[in-house]
Amino acid sequence: QRIPSDQVEVELNALRSALEVSRHQIEGLKEHHEGSLGENELRIFDVHIAYLRDPMFIEEIEKLVVRERYSVRAAIRKVADDYDRIFQLVENDYLRQRAGDFRDVATRLIRNLEPGVERVAPREQSGRYVLAARRLSVNDLFQLDNSLVDGIVTEEGGVNSHAAILARSMGIPTITGI
């Protein structure tokens, strides 16, 4: 997805705006959950905020927009995919799980590129359910009405993924990596 050169500044402004909105959202989530989550779980939000402020992460996205004329959306996806591949090569399971944080941050950024666009709300559930998914992000976790969720089962991820840690701290039984 390439853009014309006269759209570069528009794309960079969209990135800056999405970064700011994303940081405010995460800070709001952290503040909202301060009474219900432990200190270790709250640090997950700090990790996401740190990624959104990471100059190297932002610079890599900007370079793709400026030099390669990628749309900001495509640049975010490429950088997140590159980080994901690097983290998956690491033998340490904890570090591999951090790739999920980059995906979460990238997903949030992409969703916030067009803040005026109305998002489709999750389907209303009429009763309790077990959520089965390929992957669960921290973003997705906070979209759930956890009073109706009996459990979560995911194909990807591990016990050290931040989504799994937060789900457990919210009292939702979680099985990952099936």
URTALIN-V743550 format. One record per residue. N is the residue number from 1. RES is the residue in one letter. SS is DSSP state (H for helix, E for strand, L for the rest). PSI is psi in radians with two decimals (* if undefined). D_LAST is the distance of its C-alpha to the last C-alpha in whole Angstrom. Layout:
# URTALIN-V743550
n | res | ss | psi | d_last
N | RES | SS | PSI | D_LAST
N | RES | SS | PSI | D_LAST
This chain:
# URTALIN-V743550
n | res | ss | psi | d_last
1 | Q | L | 1.64 | 34
2 | R | E | 2.69 | 37
3 | I | L | 2.70 | 40
4 | P | L | 2.70 | 44
5 | S | H | -0.50 | 45
6 | D | H | -0.07 | 47
7 | Q | H | -0.06 | 43
8 | V | H | -0.86 | 42
9 | E | H | -0.64 | 44
10 | V | H | -0.77 | 42
11 | E | H | -0.74 | 39
12 | L | H | -0.67 | 39
13 | N | H | -0.67 | 41
14 | A | H | -0.70 | 38
15 | L | H | -0.86 | 35
16 | R | H | -0.74 | 37
17 | S | H | -0.77 | 37
18 | A | H | -0.66 | 34
19 | L | H | -0.79 | 33
20 | E | H | -0.82 | 36
21 | V | H | -0.74 | 34
22 | S | H | -0.77 | 31
23 | R | H | -0.77 | 32
24 | H | H | -0.68 | 34
25 | Q | H | -0.81 | 31
26 | I | H | -0.71 | 29
27 | E | H | -0.68 | 32
28 | G | H | -0.73 | 32
29 | L | H | -0.76 | 29
30 | K | H | -0.82 | 29
31 | E | H | -0.74 | 33
32 | H | H | -0.61 | 31
33 | H | H | 0.12 | 29
34 | E | L | -0.58 | 31
35 | G | L | -0.37 | 32
36 | S | L | -0.28 | 28
37 | L | L | 2.66 | 26
38 | G | L | 2.97 | 27
39 | E | H | -0.72 | 29
40 | N | H | -0.71 | 26
41 | E | H | -0.65 | 24
42 | L | H | -0.48 | 27
43 | R | H | -0.40 | 27
44 | I | H | -0.69 | 24
45 | F | H | -0.66 | 26
46 | D | H | -0.66 | 28
47 | V | H | -0.80 | 26
48 | H | H | -0.71 | 26
49 | I | H | -0.70 | 29
50 | A | H | -0.71 | 30
51 | Y | H | -0.67 | 28
52 | L | H | -0.30 | 30
53 | R | H | -0.06 | 33
54 | D | L | 1.99 | 32
55 | P | H | -0.61 | 35
56 | M | H | -0.74 | 34
57 | F | H | -0.86 | 31
58 | I | H | -0.75 | 33
59 | E | H | -0.68 | 36
60 | E | H | -0.69 | 33
61 | I | H | -0.83 | 33
62 | E | H | -0.72 | 37
63 | K | H | -0.73 | 37
64 | L | H | -0.64 | 35
65 | V | H | -0.82 | 37
66 | V | H | -0.87 | 41
67 | R | H | -0.69 | 41
68 | E | H | -0.10 | 38
69 | R | L | 0.61 | 39
70 | Y | E | 2.60 | 35
71 | S | L | 2.73 | 35
72 | V | H | -0.62 | 33
73 | R | H | -0.83 | 30
74 | A | H | -0.65 | 30
75 | A | H | -0.74 | 31
76 | I | H | -0.80 | 28
77 | R | H | -0.77 | 25
78 | K | H | -0.81 | 27
79 | V | H | -0.77 | 27
80 | A | H | -0.72 | 24
81 | D | H | -0.71 | 22
82 | D | H | -0.81 | 24
83 | Y | H | -0.73 | 23
84 | D | H | -0.80 | 20
85 | R | H | -0.73 | 20
86 | I | H | -0.83 | 22
87 | F | H | -0.60 | 20
88 | Q | H | -0.38 | 17
89 | L | H | -0.32 | 20
90 | V | L | 2.42 | 20
91 | E | L | -0.38 | 19
92 | N | L | 2.07 | 19
93 | D | H | -0.68 | 16
94 | Y | H | -0.81 | 18
95 | L | H | -0.62 | 19
96 | R | H | -0.63 | 16
97 | Q | H | -0.42 | 15
98 | R | H | -0.35 | 19
99 | A | H | -0.58 | 18
100 | G | H | -0.60 | 16
101 | D | H | -0.71 | 20
102 | F | H | -0.72 | 22
103 | R | H | -0.74 | 20
104 | D | H | -0.81 | 20
105 | V | H | -0.77 | 24
106 | A | H | -0.73 | 24
107 | T | H | -0.78 | 23
108 | R | H | -0.78 | 25
109 | L | H | -0.82 | 28
110 | I | H | -0.74 | 28
111 | R | H | -0.49 | 28
112 | N | L | 0.06 | 31
113 | L | L | -0.53 | 33
114 | E | L | 1.30 | 34
115 | P | L | -0.37 | 35
116 | G | L | -0.22 | 37
117 | V | L | 2.24 | 35
118 | E | L | 2.30 | 34
119 | R | L | 2.56 | 30
120 | V | L | 2.20 | 28
121 | A | L | 2.61 | 27
122 | P | L | 2.59 | 24
123 | R | L | 2.36 | 25
124 | E | L | 2.33 | 26
125 | Q | L | 2.42 | 24
126 | S | L | -0.16 | 27
127 | G | L | -2.93 | 25
128 | R | L | 2.68 | 22
129 | Y | E | 2.86 | 18
130 | V | E | 2.21 | 15
131 | L | E | 2.17 | 13
132 | A | E | 2.27 | 11
133 | A | E | 2.75 | 10
134 | R | L | -0.79 | 9
135 | R | L | 2.52 | 11
136 | L | L | 2.20 | 13
137 | S | L | 2.88 | 16
138 | V | H | -0.67 | 19
139 | N | H | -0.83 | 21
140 | D | H | -0.68 | 19
141 | L | H | -0.68 | 18
142 | F | L | 0.01 | 22
143 | Q | L | -0.18 | 23
144 | L | L | 2.58 | 21
145 | D | L | 1.60 | 23
146 | N | L | -0.14 | 21
147 | S | L | -0.29 | 24
148 | L | L | -0.19 | 22
149 | V | E | 2.05 | 19
150 | D | E | -0.40 | 17
151 | G | E | 2.95 | 14
152 | I | E | 2.36 | 11
153 | V | E | 2.21 | 8
154 | T | E | 2.60 | 6
155 | E | L | -0.74 | 5
156 | E | L | 2.90 | 7
157 | G | L | 3.11 | 9
158 | G | L | 3.09 | 9
159 | V | L | -0.36 | 11
160 | N | L | 0.03 | 14
161 | S | L | 2.56 | 14
162 | H | H | -0.61 | 17
163 | A | H | -0.73 | 15
164 | A | H | -0.73 | 13
165 | I | H | -0.80 | 17
166 | L | H | -0.70 | 19
167 | A | H | -0.80 | 17
168 | R | H | -0.72 | 17
169 | S | H | -0.37 | 21
170 | M | L | 0.04 | 21
171 | G | L | 0.32 | 20
172 | I | L | 2.02 | 17
173 | P | L | 2.36 | 14
174 | T | E | 2.31 | 11
175 | I | E | 2.22 | 7
176 | T | L | 2.80 | 6
177 | G | L | 0.65 | 4
178 | I | L | * | 0
